Amino acid sequence: MSNLEYQYQCGGCVYYDFQGDYKKGYCSWYRSYYYPGDNCSHQKPVNATSGCYITTIVCDVLGLDDDCSLLNNLRSFRDNILQKDAKFTPLLMEYDSIGPEIALLIKKDYEESKDDTLWKKYYDTYLVSTEQLVKENNYDGAINKYVEMVQVLKSYFGLDKVTSRNIAQYDFSNGGHGKIMTKKNGNI
């Protein structure tokens, strides 16, 4: 996660894994380590996307409406099943922690290639399958398919980031939106 104090520098970029003011963090754009105060020509502010990589694939890459049935069904699953059970907190936290970075990497991949073939396959293989499992009330199957999908994306983009946020402060009732929310302070 980047740090907003470093606007226009590595530490304020969504591609940067902030480790502290005087420590190098990992830049997933250049796949190298930099200090947060270093300057970069590819710096992309943290708030450059909605943070939801599922919406990025469905809307930004494939051109479907944000109000399509697939997104509405997955959002309903998140709101009515996942957010209502604390056992899903780690799953929601991971989504909120890596979601913005994955969303930007998907967008970058598509903008550079102008080829949506990979993302159509991803849509059919993971998103449509997950939605179907939700419609069948097979929530365990939907969660397993989702976990598989996240692992595929992390592997594709070379992300090995582990969520290390304080679960006690995480507001899981609002989780799964592509940004970390805490109980007291709002966005982290």
C-alpha positions in Angstrom: 0.0 0.0 0.0 1.3 3.4 -0.8 1.4 6.5 1.5 -0.5 9.7 0.5 2.2 11.9 2.1 4.4 11.1 -0.9 2.3 12.7 -3.7 4.1 12.6 -7.1 6.8 10.3 -5.7 7.2 6.5 -5.4 5.6 6.4 -1.9 2.4 7.9 -3.2 2.0 5.5 -6.1 -0.5 2.6 -6.3 2.3 0.3 -7.7 4.4 0.9 -4.5 4.3 -1.3 -1.4 5.1 1.3 1.3 7.3 -0.1 4.1 8.2 3.0 6.0 9.7 6.5 5.6 13.3 5.3 5.5 12.9 1.8 4.0 12.8 0.7 0.4 9.4 -0.6 -0.8 8.7 -2.8 -3.8 7.5 -1.2 -7.0 5.4 -3.7 -9.0 5.6 -1.5 -12.2 9.4 -1.7 -12.3 9.7 -4.8 -10.2 12.4 -3.3 -8.1 12.9 -1.6 -4.7 12.9 2.2 -4.2 12.7 4.7 -1.4 9.3 6.4 -1.0 10.8 9.8 -1.8 12.2 8.7 -5.2 10.7 10.2 -8.3 9.2 8.2 -11.1 7.8 8.9 -14.6 5.2 6.1 -14.1 3.8 7.3 -10.8 0.1 6.7 -10.6 -1.8 8.2 -7.7 -3.5 5.8 -5.3 -7.0 7.0 -6.2 -6.6 6.5 -10.0 -9.2 3.7 -10.2 -12.2 2.5 -8.2 -9.9 -0.2 -6.8 -12.2 -3.1 -7.9 -10.4 -5.3 -10.3 -13.6 -7.2 -11.1 -15.3 -4.0 -12.2 -12.2 -3.1 -14.2 -12.4 -6.3 -16.1 -16.1 -6.2 -16.7 -16.6 -2.5 -17.4 -13.3 -1.0 -18.4 -11.9 -3.9 -20.5 -15.0 -5.7 -21.7 -17.3 -2.7 -21.9 -20.3 -4.1 -20.0 -22.4 -1.9 -17.8 -21.6 -1.3 -14.1 -25.2 -2.3 -13.5 -25.0 -5.7 -15.3 -26.4 -8.8 -13.7 -23.0 -10.4 -13.0 -21.7 -7.5 -11.0 -25.0 -7.1 -9.2 -25.1 -10.7 -8.2 -21.5 -10.7 -7.0 -22.1 -7.5 -5.1 -25.2 -9.0 -3.5 -23.1 -12.0 -2.5 -20.5 -9.7 -0.9 -23.1 -7.6 0.9 -25.4 -10.3 2.1 -23.1 -13.2 2.7 -19.4 -12.2 3.0 -19.8 -9.0 5.0 -22.2 -10.5 7.5 -19.9 -13.3 8.7 -16.6 -12.4 10.4 -14.9 -15.6 9.1 -14.7 -13.9 5.7 -12.7 -11.0 7.1 -9.4 -12.2 5.8 -10.9 -12.7 2.3 -12.4 -9.2 2.2 -9.2 -7.7 3.6 -7.1 -9.3 0.9 -9.4 -8.1 -1.8 -9.3 -4.6 -0.4 -5.5 -4.7 0.1 -4.5 -5.9 -3.4 -7.6 -4.9 -5.4 -6.4 -1.4 -6.3 -3.0 -2.7 -7.5 -4.5 -5.5 -9.5 -7.1 -3.2 -11.1 -4.3 -0.8 -12.3 -2.2 -3.7 -13.6 -5.2 -5.1 -15.5 -5.9 -1.7 -17.0 -2.2 -1.2 -17.8 -2.0 -4.7 -19.4 -5.1 -4.0 -21.5 -4.0 -0.5 -22.5 -0.6 -1.7 -23.7 -1.9 -4.7 -25.6 -5.4 -3.5 -26.7 -6.3 -7.2 -26.6 -9.1 -8.4 -24.4 -8.8 -12.1 -25.2 -7.2 -13.0 -21.9 -9.7 -11.0 -19.9 -12.7 -12.5 -21.8 -11.3 -15.9 -20.9 -10.8 -14.8 -17.3 -14.4 -13.5 -17.3 -15.8 -16.8 -18.5 -13.6 -19.1 -16.5 -13.8 -17.3 -13.1 -16.4 -14.5 -12.9 -19.3 -16.3 -14.7 -18.5 -19.5 -12.9 -18.5 -17.7 -9.5 -21.8 -16.0 -10.3 -23.3 -19.4 -11.3 -22.2 -20.9 -8.0 -23.7 -18.0 -6.1 -27.0 -18.4 -8.0 -27.0 -22.1 -6.9 -26.4 -21.0 -3.3 -23.2 -23.0 -3.4 -21.3 -20.3 -1.4 -18.4 -22.6 -0.5 -17.9 -23.3 -4.2 -18.1 -19.6 -5.1 -15.5 -18.8 -2.4 -13.2 -21.5 -3.6 -13.5 -20.3 -7.2 -12.9 -16.7 -6.1 -9.7 -17.8 -4.1 -8.5 -19.6 -7.2 -9.1 -16.6 -9.3 -7.1 -14.3 -7.0 -4.2 -16.8 -7.0 -4.2 -16.8 -10.8 -4.1 -13.0 -10.9 -1.4 -12.7 -8.2 0.7 -15.2 -10.1 0.1 -13.5 -13.5 1.2 -10.1 -12.1 4.0 -11.5 -9.9 2.3 -10.3 -6.7 3.3 -12.1 -3.5 2.0 -9.5 -1.1 0.5 -10.7 2.1 -2.1 -8.7 3.9 -0.6 -7.6 7.2 -3.3 -5.2 8.4 -4.8 -5.2 11.9 -7.9 -7.4 11.6 -9.3 -6.0 14.9 -9.6 -2.5 13.3 -10.9 -3.7 9.9 -14.5 -2.9 9.2 -15.6 -6.1 7.4 -19.2 -5.0 7.2 -18.0 -2.6 4.5 -15.3 -4.9 3.1 -14.8 -6.0 -0.5 -14.9 -2.6 -2.2 -11.2 -2.4 -3.2 -10.1 -0.1 -0.4 -9.3 -0.8 3.3 -11.9 0.6 5.7 -11.3 0.7 9.5 -14.0 0.9 12.2 -12.9 4.3 13.5 -11.0 6.2 10.8 -12.5 5.3 7.4 -10.0 4.6 4.6 -6.4 3.5 5.5 
